[in-house]
Amino acid sequence: MGMMEKLDVQTELAREYLTFRLGDEEYGIDILKVQEIRGYENPTRIANAPHFLKGVVNLRGTIVPIVDLRLRFGCSSSEYNAFTVTIVLHIGQRTIGTVVDSVSDVMEIPVEAVRPAPEMSSAIDATYIRGLAQVGERMVILLDIESMLMSQDMGLID
């Protein structure tokens, strides 16, 4: 039994990640959660929404909430330019758009490249960080995007 458990952890981490930038940091999220990548468009505002919830867009008949991850993580600059993109994620039964500075690439990160995140004060709650991956010169912070977006303080679930 012990051997099987070990195997599951290995397969859970070894996968492809979509990497993107927020400020100076590079993050990676599970590619399987990504539905599409779109240019940024101004969403329709929602009254009394948290500041990081920019509003909603109509995506082929589905109303999709748009979360600006830069504001969520307290990045200083969050100007919208030609590189700003919305990553549309499929999480549980929900479709959620997340705004990031730019998308880098899709990379396969082997499980042995992933280290646990050190305890440190960061803009992101450590519970949402799966680990840190050193890929060549790049340090990629692997996010557990699903539990982050589904957390109470995001206000996206009923």
ABEGO torsion letter per residue (X at the ends): XAAAAAAAAAAAABBBBBBBBBEABBBBBBAAABABBBBBBBBBBBBGBBAABAEBBBBGGBBBBBBBAAAAAGBABABBBAABBBBBBBBEABBBBBBBABBABBBBBBAAABBBBBBBBBABBAAABAEBBBBEABBBBBBBAAAAAABAAAGABX
